[in-house]
Structures are given as structure tokens and as C-alpha cells.
Amino acid sequence: MNFPATLTRGLVCALAVWLSGCAQGVSRLDVSGPQDVHVDIQTESDETPLKRRARIRLELASAYFQQGQTHVALDEIKQAIAIDPAYADAYNLRGLVYQRLNDLPLARDSFKRALALNPRDADAAHNFAWLLCQHAQYAASEAFFAQAIANPTYTHAAKSWRVQGLCQMRSGHPHDAEVSLSRSQELDAANPVTAYNLALLLFDRGDFQPAQPYMRKLNNGPFANAETLWLGIRIERRLNNPDAVAALADQLRGRFAQSRELIAYEKGTFHD
């Protein structure tokens, strides 16, 4: 069973944010700050036969993890680590697996081990930051987001700016959140999560006109849902655009007839 070499790091990077529902409650995590350690960048010529065997195991683990076969993925990760105990990417993926299994101490230890082995690993820094955010350790979380974003080779800075912004919204820092989300939007203007949350921040502080373009674009595209339509309705209502309100309500009624947003609209419960 063969998988492309790009699977491993790509899946580790892409899957982290989708784990937000896995960890329940707030627990204290033992963390240390980002380490200023200089480690040589590994290139293809550095791969020994042993490392190649470990990489193939980890690619299999990534594929199983993506398919939801968590325990099979964990077994492949264990085999990869047995082959190469210093394989930082394996510990990073192991952290995501344990996070999905809601084993927070092992998730924490896995991300810390990945970063100890490779302080340049921006994906691991991002994943650890997200774990910390989920458990209300916001200051520590921001330090690791900053570590990820500062890496000049990191290709997912827009994601880290976006998730940092969501964490800052959680922690009650809307101004910081707007700065982070705006930076993410500059790097990835098409992301619907960024657009929605920027519009929400603007709406909450009464800046309805600047919020309107974000929601009009989002609600006219493929990512519109009951939540985005509802925010669009509330924005247009505050801007006294009854035709736009009616058009959005028709979409809400036609596409999401059982939604709580439609119930709120029909009752006139706008909460604004």
C-alpha cells in the first residue's frame, strides 16, 4: 500500500483544527515555552533506509487517521517510532491521535517531544498551541502560535493566524482577534471561517457597514449555512435593508427549514 511522501506533514497540518470537539473540559497542561534551538533542516539526501521505513509507516498512519481508524493509526505510529525514536513528525501525529482519543497528558507530551526533537516544526507548534487554547491556557497558546508563524518555511501561516484569532475571541480579546483574523484574511482571502468571524467581530461592536461585504460574499457562495445567513440577516436589518433581509430569510427558510436560526427569525428574536 503506497502513499505519496507529502501525505504525512500535509495531513498533520490539515487535521489539527478539526479536532476542536475532541477535548472536553478545562485541565492544566504542563508547558514550557518555545525553545531557541538551532537544528539543521533535513533534506531528502539525509534519509537513510531506516528513516525511509519509518516514513512509510507514518504515511500509513496518516492515511488511517484521515479515515477515522484511530487505533490502527496509533499502531503504525508506534512502529514508526520503534524504527526511528527521533522521528519528530511521528510524535506530532501521535499528539493528534491522543487528542482525538481525549488523552490530554499523552497529547501534550507528544507535541512537546516533537518540538524538542525539531524546534523548527511549525506544524507541531500550531497543534500544541491549539491544544493549549482548547484548555484555556491562552498565553502559552499564543507563544506557540507565534513560534509557528515566525518560521519562514511555514506554508500555513494563514491557518495559524486564523486559529489564533478564534482563540483570542474565546479569551475575550476582540481587538487582538481582529488583528489576527485580518492578517489571516490578507493571506487567504477566500477562507469562509475567517470572513464569518471578522464579520461577527465587526457586528458585535456595531460596525455594521464594514461587516456587510464579508457576509454578502459568503452568503452568495457555496459555504453559506444557517449561521452565516442569520448573521447576514441581522447585519442587513441593522442597516435597514428590508429587501436583503427578506432574500436571506427566503434562503434560510428554503434550505434550513428546521434550523434554530429560522425559528429565531420567525419569532423576531434577533438578540442585537
C-alpha positions as CSV (number, residue, x, y, z in Angstrom):
1,M,0.0,0.0,0.0
2,N,1.8,3.1,-1.1
3,F,1.0,6.8,-0.3
4,P,2.8,9.9,-1.5
5,A,5.5,11.3,0.6
6,T,3.6,14.5,1.1
7,L,0.8,12.8,3.0
8,T,2.4,12.8,6.4
9,R,3.1,16.5,7.0
10,G,0.1,17.6,4.9
11,L,-2.3,15.6,6.9
12,V,-0.8,16.5,10.2
13,C,-1.2,20.2,9.3
14,A,-4.6,19.9,7.8
15,L,-6.3,17.8,10.5
16,A,-5.3,19.7,13.6
17,V,-8.1,22.3,13.6
18,W,-10.8,19.8,13.0
19,L,-10.2,18.2,16.4
20,S,-11.8,21.0,18.4
21,G,-14.6,18.8,19.6
22,C,-12.4,16.0,21.0
23,A,-11.2,17.5,24.2
24,Q,-13.8,18.3,26.9
25,G,-13.5,20.5,29.9
26,V,-10.5,22.5,31.1
27,S,-7.4,21.0,32.5
28,R,-4.0,22.4,33.3
29,L,-1.2,21.3,30.9
30,D,2.4,21.4,31.9
31,V,4.1,23.5,29.2
32,S,7.4,25.1,28.6
33,G,7.9,28.0,26.2
34,P,9.3,27.8,22.7
35,Q,12.9,26.8,22.6
36,D,15.5,28.8,20.7
37,V,17.4,25.7,19.4
38,H,19.2,25.5,16.1
39,V,18.6,22.2,14.3
40,D,19.7,21.6,10.7
41,I,16.9,21.3,8.2
42,Q,16.5,17.7,7.0
43,T,16.5,17.2,3.2
44,E,15.9,14.1,1.0
45,S,19.6,13.2,0.9
46,D,19.6,12.7,4.7
47,E,17.1,9.9,4.5
48,T,18.6,6.5,5.4
49,P,16.9,3.2,4.6
50,L,15.9,3.1,8.3
51,K,14.3,6.5,8.1
52,R,12.6,5.6,4.9
53,R,10.9,2.6,6.6
54,A,9.8,4.9,9.4
55,R,8.4,7.4,6.9
56,I,6.4,4.8,5.1
57,R,4.9,3.6,8.4
58,L,4.0,7.2,9.2
59,E,2.4,7.7,5.8
60,L,0.2,4.7,6.5
61,A,-0.6,6.1,9.9
62,S,-1.7,9.4,8.4
63,A,-4.0,7.7,5.9
64,Y,-5.6,5.6,8.6
65,F,-6.0,8.7,10.8
66,Q,-7.7,10.5,8.0
67,Q,-10.1,7.6,7.5
68,G,-11.0,7.6,11.2
69,Q,-9.2,4.4,12.0
70,T,-7.5,5.9,15.1
71,H,-6.2,2.8,16.8
72,V,-4.8,1.4,13.6
73,A,-3.1,4.8,13.0
74,L,-1.6,4.7,16.5
75,D,-0.2,1.2,16.0
76,E,1.5,2.4,12.8
77,I,2.9,5.4,14.6
78,K,4.3,3.2,17.4
79,Q,6.0,1.1,14.7
80,A,7.5,4.2,13.1
81,I,8.8,5.4,16.4
82,A,10.3,1.9,17.2
83,I,12.2,2.2,13.9
84,D,13.3,5.8,14.4
85,P,12.9,7.0,18.0
86,A,13.9,10.5,17.0
87,Y,11.2,10.9,14.3
88,A,9.7,14.3,15.2
89,D,6.8,14.0,12.7
90,A,5.7,10.7,14.3
91,Y,5.3,12.4,17.7
92,N,3.4,15.2,16.2
93,L,0.9,12.9,14.6
94,R,0.8,10.9,17.8
95,G,-0.3,14.1,19.6
96,L,-3.2,14.5,17.2
97,V,-4.2,10.9,17.7
98,Y,-4.2,11.1,21.5
99,Q,-6.0,14.4,21.3
100,R,-8.8,12.7,19.3
101,L,-8.8,9.9,22.0
102,N,-9.1,12.7,24.6
103,D,-5.9,11.5,26.3
104,L,-4.6,15.0,27.1
105,P,-1.4,14.2,29.0
106,L,-0.2,12.0,26.2
107,A,-1.2,14.5,23.5
108,R,0.7,17.2,25.4
109,D,3.8,15.0,25.9
110,S,3.7,14.0,22.2
111,F,3.7,17.6,20.9
112,K,6.4,18.6,23.4
113,R,8.5,15.6,22.3
114,A,8.1,16.6,18.6
115,L,9.2,20.2,19.4
116,A,12.1,19.0,21.5
117,L,13.3,16.9,18.6
118,N,12.6,19.6,16.0
119,P,12.1,23.1,17.3
120,R,11.6,24.2,13.6
121,D,8.4,22.1,13.3
122,A,5.8,24.8,12.8
123,D,3.0,22.2,12.4
124,A,3.7,20.8,15.8
125,A,3.9,24.3,17.3
126,H,0.5,25.1,15.8
127,N,-1.0,21.8,17.0
128,F,0.3,22.3,20.5
129,A,-1.0,25.9,20.5
130,W,-4.5,24.7,19.5
131,L,-4.4,22.1,22.3
132,L,-3.5,24.8,24.9
133,C,-6.2,27.1,23.6
134,Q,-8.8,24.4,24.0
135,H,-7.9,24.2,27.6
136,A,-7.9,28.0,28.3
137,Q,-4.1,28.3,28.5
138,Y,-4.2,31.3,26.2
139,A,-0.9,33.0,27.0
140,A,1.0,29.8,26.4
141,S,-1.0,29.1,23.3
142,E,-0.1,32.5,21.8
143,A,3.6,31.8,22.3
144,F,3.4,28.6,20.3
145,F,1.2,30.2,17.6
146,A,3.9,32.9,17.3
147,Q,6.6,30.3,17.0
148,A,4.8,28.6,14.1
149,I,4.1,31.9,12.3
150,A,7.7,33.1,12.7
151,N,9.0,30.1,10.8
152,P,9.9,31.4,7.3
153,T,9.4,28.0,5.7
154,Y,5.9,27.5,7.2
155,T,3.3,27.5,4.4
156,H,0.2,27.6,6.6
157,A,0.6,30.9,8.4
158,A,-2.9,31.9,7.4
159,K,-4.3,29.0,9.3
160,S,-2.3,29.8,12.4
161,W,-3.3,33.5,12.3
162,R,-6.9,32.4,11.9
163,V,-6.9,29.9,14.7
164,Q,-5.1,32.3,17.0
165,G,-7.8,34.8,16.2
166,L,-10.5,32.3,17.2
167,C,-8.6,31.6,20.5
168,Q,-8.4,35.3,21.2
169,M,-12.2,35.6,20.7
170,R,-12.6,32.8,23.2
171,S,-10.4,34.5,25.7
172,G,-12.3,37.8,25.4
173,H,-9.8,39.8,23.4
174,P,-11.7,41.0,20.4
175,H,-9.2,43.7,19.3
176,D,-6.3,41.1,19.2
177,A,-8.7,38.7,17.5
178,E,-9.5,41.2,14.8
179,V,-5.8,41.8,14.2
180,S,-5.1,38.1,13.8
181,L,-8.1,37.4,11.6
182,S,-7.3,40.4,9.4
183,R,-3.8,39.1,8.9
184,S,-5.2,35.6,8.1
185,Q,-7.6,37.2,5.6
186,E,-4.8,39.0,3.9
187,L,-3.0,35.7,3.3
188,D,-6.1,33.7,2.5
189,A,-9.0,36.0,1.4
190,A,-11.3,33.1,0.4
191,N,-11.5,31.4,3.8
192,P,-15.1,31.4,5.0
193,V,-14.3,30.9,8.7
194,T,-12.1,34.0,8.7
195,A,-14.7,36.0,6.8
196,Y,-17.5,35.0,9.2
197,N,-15.6,35.7,12.3
198,L,-14.4,39.0,11.1
199,A,-18.0,40.0,10.3
200,L,-19.1,38.8,13.7
201,L,-16.5,40.9,15.5
202,L,-17.5,44.0,13.5
203,F,-21.2,43.3,14.1
204,D,-20.7,42.9,17.8
205,R,-19.1,46.3,18.1
206,G,-21.7,48.0,16.0
207,D,-19.7,48.4,12.7
208,F,-22.4,47.0,10.5
209,Q,-21.4,48.6,7.2
210,P,-17.8,47.1,7.2
211,A,-19.3,43.7,8.2
212,Q,-21.8,43.7,5.3
213,P,-19.3,42.9,2.4
214,Y,-17.9,39.8,4.2
215,M,-21.3,38.3,4.7
216,R,-22.7,39.2,1.3
217,K,-19.8,37.4,-0.4
218,L,-20.1,34.5,2.0
219,N,-23.8,34.1,1.6
220,N,-23.6,34.3,-2.2
221,G,-21.1,31.4,-2.3
222,P,-21.0,27.7,-1.6
223,F,-20.2,27.9,2.1
224,A,-23.4,29.7,3.2
225,N,-25.2,27.9,6.0
226,A,-27.9,28.7,8.6
227,E,-25.4,30.5,10.8
228,T,-24.0,32.7,8.1
229,L,-27.4,33.6,6.7
230,W,-28.6,34.5,10.2
231,L,-25.7,36.9,10.7
232,G,-26.3,38.3,7.3
233,I,-30.0,38.9,8.2
234,R,-29.0,40.7,11.4
235,I,-26.5,42.9,9.6
236,E,-28.9,43.9,6.8
237,R,-31.6,44.5,9.4
238,R,-29.4,46.9,11.3
239,L,-28.6,48.7,8.0
240,N,-32.3,49.0,7.3
241,N,-32.2,46.9,4.1
242,P,-35.6,45.0,4.2
243,D,-35.3,43.6,0.7
244,A,-31.9,42.0,1.6
245,V,-33.4,40.7,4.9
246,A,-36.3,39.1,3.0
247,A,-34.0,37.5,0.4
248,L,-31.7,36.0,3.1
249,A,-34.8,34.8,5.1
250,D,-36.1,33.0,1.9
251,Q,-32.8,31.2,1.6
252,L,-32.9,30.3,5.3
253,R,-36.5,29.0,5.0
254,G,-35.8,27.1,1.8
255,R,-32.6,25.5,2.8
256,F,-32.6,25.2,6.5
257,A,-36.2,24.9,7.5
258,Q,-35.5,23.1,10.8
259,S,-32.7,25.4,11.9
260,R,-32.8,27.3,15.2
261,E,-31.9,30.4,13.2
262,L,-35.1,30.2,11.2
263,I,-37.1,29.7,14.5
264,A,-35.4,32.8,15.9
265,Y,-36.2,34.8,12.7
266,E,-39.8,33.7,12.7
267,K,-40.1,34.7,16.3
268,G,-38.3,38.0,15.8
269,T,-35.6,37.1,18.3
270,F,-32.6,38.9,16.9
271,H,-30.5,39.4,20.1
272,D,-29.0,42.6,18.8
